[in-house]
Amino acid sequence: MRFKLDENFGTRCQNLFKDNGHDVETVVSENLQGCGDQTLYDVCRQENRCLVTLDMDFANVLRFPPEKTGGMAVIRAPQNPSLEIVDC
């Protein structure tokens, strides 16, 4: 499967996907950090990748229809003000 990891996911998480045989790119590796949600959605559409993100904006299926991409996985992380990077 083809994934794009949003900028909040670290290298260990990327390796977890790769080690399980998935084609994975990251927002960071493609210099898309800080881009608008619509831009990121459009890139995922063009690349037919499933976006893995913490950004709850992507849970709005009317604004970001997952069926037009490789899918959407919005991860709900615990509320923690010091949480900056998810390194799974």
C-alpha positions as CSV (number, residue, x, y, z in Angstrom):
1,M,0.0,0.0,0.0
2,R,1.1,3.6,-0.6
3,F,1.2,5.9,2.4
4,K,2.2,9.5,3.1
5,L,3.1,10.3,6.7
6,D,2.2,13.8,7.9
7,E,5.0,15.9,9.5
8,N,4.2,14.8,13.0
9,F,5.4,11.3,12.4
10,G,9.1,10.4,12.9
11,T,11.6,8.1,11.3
12,R,10.8,5.1,13.4
13,C,7.2,5.2,12.2
14,Q,8.3,5.5,8.6
15,N,10.6,2.5,9.0
16,L,7.7,0.5,10.6
17,F,5.7,1.0,7.4
18,K,8.7,0.2,5.1
19,D,9.6,-2.9,7.1
20,N,6.1,-4.2,6.5
21,G,6.5,-3.8,2.7
22,H,4.7,-0.5,2.2
23,D,5.6,2.3,-0.1
24,V,5.9,5.3,2.2
25,E,6.8,9.0,1.7
26,T,6.7,11.7,4.2
27,V,5.6,15.4,4.2
28,V,9.1,16.2,5.5
29,S,11.0,14.3,2.8
30,E,9.0,16.1,0.1
31,N,9.4,19.6,1.7
32,L,5.7,20.0,2.3
33,Q,5.9,21.0,6.0
34,G,3.5,23.8,6.8
35,C,1.7,23.5,3.5
36,G,-2.1,24.0,3.5
37,D,-4.4,21.1,4.0
38,Q,-5.8,21.4,0.5
39,T,-2.3,21.2,-1.0
40,L,-1.5,18.1,1.0
41,Y,-4.8,16.5,0.0
42,D,-4.1,17.3,-3.6
43,V,-0.6,15.8,-3.5
44,C,-2.0,12.6,-1.9
45,R,-4.6,12.4,-4.7
46,Q,-2.0,12.8,-7.4
47,E,0.2,10.2,-5.8
48,N,-2.7,7.9,-4.8
49,R,-1.4,7.7,-1.3
50,C,-3.2,7.1,2.0
51,L,-2.5,10.1,4.3
52,V,-1.6,9.2,7.9
53,T,-2.1,12.3,10.0
54,L,-2.9,13.7,13.5
55,D,-4.7,16.6,11.9
56,M,-8.4,16.3,12.7
57,D,-9.3,18.6,9.8
58,F,-8.8,15.6,7.5
59,A,-11.6,13.8,9.4
60,N,-14.1,16.0,7.5
61,V,-15.0,13.7,4.7
62,L,-17.1,16.3,2.9
63,R,-14.1,18.6,2.6
64,F,-11.5,15.8,2.0
65,P,-13.3,12.8,0.5
66,P,-11.0,9.8,1.2
67,E,-12.3,7.8,-1.8
68,K,-10.5,10.3,-4.1
69,T,-7.2,9.4,-2.5
70,G,-5.5,6.2,-1.4
71,G,-7.4,6.7,1.8
72,M,-7.2,8.7,5.1
73,A,-6.1,7.6,8.5
74,V,-6.6,10.2,11.1
75,I,-4.9,9.1,14.3
76,R,-6.3,10.3,17.6
77,A,-3.4,10.9,20.0
78,P,-3.8,11.5,23.7
79,Q,-4.1,15.2,24.7
80,N,-0.6,16.2,25.7
81,P,0.7,19.8,25.3
82,S,4.3,18.6,25.0
83,L,3.4,16.2,22.1
84,E,5.2,17.4,19.0
85,I,6.4,14.3,17.2
86,V,4.9,10.9,17.2
87,D,7.7,8.4,16.9
88,C,6.0,5.1,16.8
